[in-house]
Amino acid sequence: MRRYVRDNGLAIFFGVAFLAALAGQAIAGHIAYNAEQAAHGEEAISLGRYLTSSNFGQAVMENWQSEYLQFTLFIVATVWLVQRGSPESKKIEEAGTEGDRKQRIGAWAGRGAPKWARVGDWRTAIFGNSLLIVMGAIFLLSLFAQSVTGWNEYNDQQIQHHSEAVSWLTYVGTADFWQDALQNWQSEFLAVGSMVVFSIFLRQRGSPESKPVGAPHGKTDVQG
């Protein structure tokens, strides 16, 4: 067990941190929701009911979709785009999908390589883009879930203000939907861009996200 925890410490740490933060969000959101209900003379709801509400669902999904959009774009952008001096970038001359030998595909696949990396047909093509496919799919599903939960929440507000409910398609075209999406996207793009640029000049000893402390600023091919 000790070895398992050591070998999977990064995944375990962020998994526990995620669950703790999600639980904290649920509790704080439930309190805030019931406070707003009381302010409008409405009945409070249980925590279980809140967890299945569109209010909670929208709050979770609008963050999930922006995070997965960030990584989806970063994955595909770093195939073709480079940044001199940043450990987040490949070498300048390696921009692109790279050759089979470099990627260890087909005849170049070593012992213990995944089966789909060795076969060299459509399965290799899918496996060779599987990270992008899965991350992109989660982004699209999260964005759709945000649109549905946001639509329900929007119509609840419409009804409370004695206005007509709108269709899902109409809601997706509203400023309300796009404000929620874009306010998260811009912060994600800023964070990734900052990491790429800051890592050129700044260091964190022992982190694979940083170059070695003594590495020259302009070197791209020196990893931590």
Secondary structure, 3 states (H helix, E strand, C coil): CHHHHHHCHHHHHHHHHHHHHHHHHHHHHHHHHHHHHHHCCCCCCCHHHHHCCHHHHHHHHHHHHHHHHHHHHHHHHHHHCCCCCCCCCCCHHHCCCCCHHHHCCHHHCCCCCCHHHHCCCHHHHHHCCHHHHHHHHHHHHHHHHHHHHHHHHHHHHHHHCCCCCCCHHHHHCCHHHHHHHHHHHHHHHHHHHHHHHHHHHCCCCCCCCCCCCCCCCCCCCCCC
